[in-house]
Amino acid sequence: MKLALLGFLFLLLNSSIAQVVLDQDGNPLVSGGDYYMMMGLISPGPGGVSLATGNNMTCPVDVNIVFCCRTCIEPQNCLGEAVRLNPLAKIGIIKTNLRLSITFAKTPSCAQSPEWILVKEEGAWLVGIGGPEDNPGKEILTGFFIIERSGAVGLPGYTLKFCPKHLPQICGYLGLHTDANRNTRLALTYSTPHVVYFLKVDEGRYAI
């Protein structure tokens, strides 16, 4: 009984200790670096994230999931668009349990803000960018993100948490949600978080 209790306390303590976040090459993620945030590493299936226009919008402020296929001629297409992880504190190496803002490496000039936010749509809190002007008539939550190590064995996988700015003690994980237009998007969930992986942007990764 004592051994079981000690084991539980060790796991609890270990999970609360900040660990360096690694990309799929085993290298630490650095502040301001460009990475592909992958929802999966097996084709066919969900790939990276990308900006898209939503209903009645001219500016791409929805964050959608790109899907990979076995027959894709250009495999880099399923990588999506690169993101940047920006610690709220001045820290060079990204670690778990660190408060972060997330932006795309290239953000459209039409967006009011480049930072990831949550937008209330179809009864769900979905990830997007911009501000009230970009998402008229919709509720918006601003806040910060936290990366946690996934319990999955093998490749370094992680889960994302979102914490509202004015209620930082109430955080929720990000999972996948299919909207009315059949787009797969990141959404706030309190049940099943989705594991993500990071790939360092490398222009020569798919060079022929």
C-alpha positions as a Markdown table, in Angstrom:
| # | Residue | x | y | z |
|---|---|---|---|---|
| 1 | Met | 0.0 | 0.0 | 0.0 |
| 2 | Lys | 2.8 | 2.4 | 0.9 |
| 3 | Leu | 4.7 | 1.5 | -2.3 |
| 4 | Ala | 1.6 | 2.2 | -4.4 |
| 5 | Leu | 1.1 | 5.6 | -2.6 |
| 6 | Leu | 4.7 | 6.5 | -3.1 |
| 7 | Gly | 4.4 | 5.6 | -6.8 |
| 8 | Phe | 1.3 | 7.8 | -7.2 |
| 9 | Leu | 3.0 | 10.7 | -5.5 |
| 10 | Phe | 6.1 | 10.3 | -7.7 |
| 11 | Leu | 4.0 | 10.4 | -10.8 |
| 12 | Leu | 2.0 | 13.4 | -9.6 |
| 13 | Leu | 5.2 | 15.3 | -8.7 |
| 14 | Asn | 6.8 | 14.4 | -12.0 |
| 15 | Ser | 3.9 | 15.6 | -14.0 |
| 16 | Ser | 4.0 | 19.0 | -12.3 |
| 17 | Ile | 7.7 | 19.5 | -13.0 |
| 18 | Ala | 8.5 | 21.6 | -16.1 |
| 19 | Gln | 10.1 | 19.6 | -18.9 |
| 20 | Val | 11.7 | 20.8 | -22.1 |
| 21 | Val | 9.3 | 20.5 | -25.1 |
| 22 | Leu | 10.8 | 18.5 | -27.9 |
| 23 | Asp | 10.1 | 18.5 | -31.6 |
| 24 | Gln | 10.0 | 15.2 | -33.6 |
| 25 | Asp | 13.8 | 15.4 | -34.2 |
| 26 | Gly | 14.3 | 15.4 | -30.5 |
| 27 | Asn | 15.4 | 19.1 | -30.3 |
| 28 | Pro | 14.1 | 21.6 | -27.8 |
| 29 | Leu | 11.5 | 24.1 | -29.0 |
| 30 | Val | 12.8 | 27.7 | -28.9 |
| 31 | Ser | 10.9 | 30.9 | -28.2 |
| 32 | Gly | 9.8 | 32.5 | -31.5 |
| 33 | Gly | 10.9 | 29.5 | -33.6 |
| 34 | Asp | 8.7 | 28.4 | -36.5 |
| 35 | Tyr | 7.1 | 24.9 | -36.1 |
| 36 | Tyr | 4.4 | 22.9 | -37.7 |
| 37 | Met | 1.8 | 21.8 | -35.1 |
| 38 | Met | 0.7 | 18.4 | -36.2 |
| 39 | Met | -2.5 | 16.7 | -35.1 |
| 40 | Gly | -1.1 | 13.4 | -36.3 |
| 41 | Leu | 1.8 | 11.8 | -38.0 |
| 42 | Ile | 0.1 | 9.0 | -39.9 |
| 43 | Ser | -1.4 | 9.4 | -43.4 |
| 44 | Pro | -4.3 | 9.5 | -44.1 |
| 45 | Gly | -5.4 | 11.5 | -41.2 |
| 46 | Pro | -5.3 | 15.0 | -39.5 |
| 47 | Gly | -2.2 | 17.0 | -40.2 |
| 48 | Gly | -1.2 | 20.6 | -39.4 |
| 49 | Val | -3.2 | 23.8 | -38.8 |
| 50 | Ser | -4.1 | 26.4 | -41.3 |
| 51 | Leu | -6.0 | 29.7 | -41.5 |
| 52 | Ala | -9.3 | 29.8 | -43.4 |
| 53 | Thr | -12.2 | 32.1 | -44.0 |
| 54 | Gly | -15.4 | 31.3 | -42.2 |
| 55 | Asn | -19.0 | 32.2 | -43.1 |
| 56 | Asn | -19.5 | 35.7 | -44.5 |
| 57 | Met | -15.8 | 36.5 | -43.9 |
| 58 | Thr | -13.2 | 37.9 | -46.2 |
| 59 | Cys | -10.3 | 37.6 | -43.8 |
| 60 | Pro | -9.0 | 34.2 | -42.8 |
| 61 | Val | -9.3 | 34.1 | -39.0 |
| 62 | Asp | -10.6 | 30.5 | -38.5 |
| 63 | Val | -8.0 | 27.9 | -37.5 |
| 64 | Asn | -8.7 | 24.7 | -39.4 |
| 65 | Ile | -7.0 | 21.3 | -39.4 |
| 66 | Val | -5.4 | 20.2 | -42.7 |
| 67 | Phe | -5.9 | 16.5 | -43.6 |
| 68 | Cys | -3.2 | 14.3 | -45.1 |
| 69 | Cys | -3.8 | 11.7 | -47.8 |
| 70 | Arg | -1.8 | 8.8 | -49.1 |
| 71 | Thr | -2.1 | 10.0 | -52.7 |
| 72 | Cys | -1.0 | 13.6 | -52.2 |
| 73 | Ile | 1.5 | 14.6 | -54.8 |
| 74 | Glu | 3.1 | 17.2 | -52.4 |
| 75 | Pro | 3.3 | 15.8 | -48.9 |
| 76 | Gln | 4.2 | 19.2 | -47.4 |
| 77 | Asn | 0.6 | 20.3 | -48.1 |
| 78 | Cys | -0.6 | 18.5 | -45.1 |
| 79 | Leu | 1.8 | 20.3 | -42.8 |
| 80 | Gly | -0.4 | 23.4 | -42.8 |
| 81 | Glu | 1.0 | 26.7 | -41.8 |
| 82 | Ala | 3.9 | 27.3 | -39.3 |
| 83 | Val | 3.1 | 28.6 | -35.8 |
| 84 | Arg | 5.2 | 30.4 | -33.2 |
| 85 | Leu | 5.1 | 29.8 | -29.5 |
| 86 | Asn | 5.8 | 32.9 | -27.5 |
| 87 | Pro | 6.3 | 32.6 | -23.7 |
| 88 | Leu | 4.8 | 35.4 | -21.6 |
| 89 | Ala | 8.0 | 35.4 | -19.6 |
| 90 | Lys | 11.4 | 36.0 | -21.3 |
| 91 | Ile | 12.5 | 32.4 | -21.6 |
| 92 | Gly | 14.5 | 31.1 | -24.6 |
| 93 | Ile | 13.5 | 27.4 | -24.4 |
| 94 | Ile | 9.9 | 26.3 | -24.4 |
| 95 | Lys | 8.9 | 24.1 | -21.4 |
| 96 | Thr | 5.8 | 22.4 | -20.2 |
| 97 | Asn | 3.5 | 24.3 | -17.9 |
| 98 | Leu | 4.8 | 27.6 | -19.3 |
| 99 | Arg | 2.3 | 30.3 | -20.1 |
| 100 | Leu | 2.4 | 31.0 | -23.9 |
| 101 | Ser | 0.7 | 32.9 | -26.6 |
| 102 | Ile | 0.4 | 31.2 | -30.0 |
| 103 | Thr | 0.5 | 33.0 | -33.4 |
| 104 | Phe | 1.0 | 31.9 | -37.0 |
| 105 | Ala | 4.5 | 32.7 | -38.5 |
| 106 | Lys | 2.7 | 34.6 | -41.3 |
| 107 | Thr | -0.5 | 36.4 | -40.2 |
| 108 | Pro | -2.8 | 38.1 | -42.7 |
| 109 | Ser | -2.7 | 41.9 | -42.4 |
| 110 | Cys | -6.5 | 42.1 | -42.4 |
| 111 | Ala | -6.7 | 40.4 | -39.0 |
| 112 | Gln | -7.0 | 42.7 | -35.9 |
| 113 | Ser | -4.6 | 40.5 | -33.9 |
| 114 | Pro | -2.3 | 37.6 | -34.7 |
| 115 | Glu | -2.8 | 35.8 | -31.4 |
| 116 | Trp | -4.8 | 32.6 | -31.0 |
| 117 | Ile | -8.1 | 33.2 | -29.2 |
| 118 | Leu | -11.3 | 31.2 | -28.6 |
| 119 | Val | -14.5 | 32.2 | -30.5 |
| 120 | Lys | -18.0 | 31.0 | -29.5 |
| 121 | Glu | -19.6 | 29.4 | -32.6 |
| 122 | Glu | -22.3 | 26.7 | -32.9 |
| 123 | Gly | -22.3 | 26.3 | -29.1 |
| 124 | Ala | -18.6 | 25.5 | -29.0 |
| 125 | Trp | -15.4 | 27.5 | -28.2 |
| 126 | Leu | -13.3 | 27.3 | -31.3 |
| 127 | Val | -9.7 | 28.4 | -31.9 |
| 128 | Gly | -9.3 | 31.4 | -34.2 |
| 129 | Ile | -7.4 | 34.7 | -34.4 |
| 130 | Gly | -8.3 | 38.4 | -34.7 |
| 131 | Gly | -10.6 | 40.4 | -32.5 |
| 132 | Pro | -14.2 | 41.6 | -32.2 |
| 133 | Glu | -14.0 | 43.3 | -35.6 |
| 134 | Asp | -13.0 | 40.0 | -37.3 |
| 135 | Asn | -15.6 | 38.0 | -35.5 |
| 136 | Pro | -18.7 | 40.3 | -35.4 |
| 137 | Gly | -21.5 | 39.2 | -33.1 |
| 138 | Lys | -19.5 | 36.4 | -31.5 |
| 139 | Glu | -18.2 | 36.0 | -28.0 |
| 140 | Ile | -14.4 | 36.0 | -27.6 |
| 141 | Leu | -12.1 | 34.6 | -25.0 |
| 142 | Thr | -8.5 | 35.8 | -24.7 |
| 143 | Gly | -6.0 | 34.1 | -22.5 |
| 144 | Phe | -2.8 | 32.0 | -22.6 |
| 145 | Phe | -1.9 | 28.4 | -23.6 |
| 146 | Ile | 0.0 | 25.7 | -21.7 |
| 147 | Ile | 1.7 | 22.7 | -23.2 |
| 148 | Glu | 1.6 | 19.5 | -21.2 |
| 149 | Arg | 3.4 | 16.2 | -21.9 |
| 150 | Ser | 1.1 | 13.5 | -23.2 |
| 151 | Gly | 1.1 | 10.1 | -21.5 |
| 152 | Ala | 1.5 | 8.4 | -24.9 |
| 153 | Val | 4.5 | 6.2 | -25.2 |
| 154 | Gly | 7.0 | 6.7 | -28.0 |
| 155 | Leu | 7.2 | 9.9 | -30.0 |
| 156 | Pro | 7.1 | 13.1 | -28.0 |
| 157 | Gly | 3.5 | 14.1 | -28.0 |
| 158 | Tyr | 1.8 | 16.9 | -26.1 |
| 159 | Thr | -1.6 | 18.3 | -25.2 |
| 160 | Leu | -2.6 | 22.0 | -25.2 |
| 161 | Lys | -4.5 | 23.8 | -22.5 |
| 162 | Phe | -6.3 | 27.2 | -22.8 |
| 163 | Cys | -6.7 | 29.4 | -19.7 |
| 164 | Pro | -8.9 | 32.5 | -19.9 |
| 165 | Lys | -7.2 | 35.8 | -19.1 |
| 166 | His | -9.6 | 36.8 | -16.3 |
| 167 | Leu | -10.1 | 33.2 | -14.9 |
| 168 | Pro | -6.6 | 31.6 | -15.3 |
| 169 | Gln | -7.5 | 28.9 | -12.7 |
| 170 | Ile | -10.2 | 27.5 | -15.0 |
| 171 | Cys | -8.4 | 25.9 | -17.9 |
| 172 | Gly | -9.6 | 23.4 | -20.6 |
| 173 | Tyr | -7.8 | 21.2 | -23.0 |
| 174 | Leu | -8.1 | 21.5 | -26.8 |
| 175 | Gly | -9.7 | 18.7 | -28.8 |
| 176 | Leu | -11.1 | 18.3 | -32.3 |
| 177 | His | -14.5 | 19.6 | -33.4 |
| 178 | Thr | -16.3 | 19.3 | -36.8 |
| 179 | Asp | -18.2 | 22.5 | -37.6 |
| 180 | Ala | -21.4 | 22.9 | -39.7 |
| 181 | Asn | -19.2 | 23.3 | -42.9 |
| 182 | Arg | -17.5 | 20.0 | -42.1 |
| 183 | Asn | -14.2 | 21.7 | -41.3 |
| 184 | Thr | -12.2 | 20.1 | -38.5 |
| 185 | Arg | -11.1 | 22.7 | -35.9 |
| 186 | Leu | -9.5 | 22.9 | -32.5 |
| 187 | Ala | -12.0 | 23.4 | -29.8 |
| 188 | Leu | -12.1 | 23.7 | -26.0 |
| 189 | Thr | -12.9 | 20.4 | -24.3 |
| 190 | Tyr | -13.1 | 19.1 | -20.8 |
| 191 | Ser | -13.1 | 15.5 | -21.7 |
| 192 | Thr | -10.8 | 14.3 | -24.5 |
| 193 | Pro | -7.7 | 16.4 | -25.4 |
| 194 | His | -6.0 | 15.8 | -28.7 |
| 195 | Val | -2.3 | 15.0 | -28.8 |
| 196 | Val | -0.2 | 17.3 | -30.9 |
| 197 | Tyr | 3.4 | 17.0 | -32.3 |
| 198 | Phe | 5.8 | 19.7 | -33.3 |
| 199 | Leu | 8.0 | 19.6 | -36.5 |
| 200 | Lys | 10.7 | 22.3 | -37.0 |
| 201 | Val | 10.2 | 24.2 | -40.2 |
| 202 | Asp | 12.8 | 22.9 | -42.6 |
| 203 | Glu | 12.6 | 24.0 | -46.2 |
| 204 | Gly | 14.7 | 21.0 | -47.3 |
| 205 | Arg | 12.5 | 18.4 | -45.5 |
| 206 | Tyr | 10.6 | 17.5 | -48.7 |
| 207 | Ala | 13.3 | 18.7 | -51.2 |
| 208 | Ile | 13.6 | 16.4 | -54.2 |
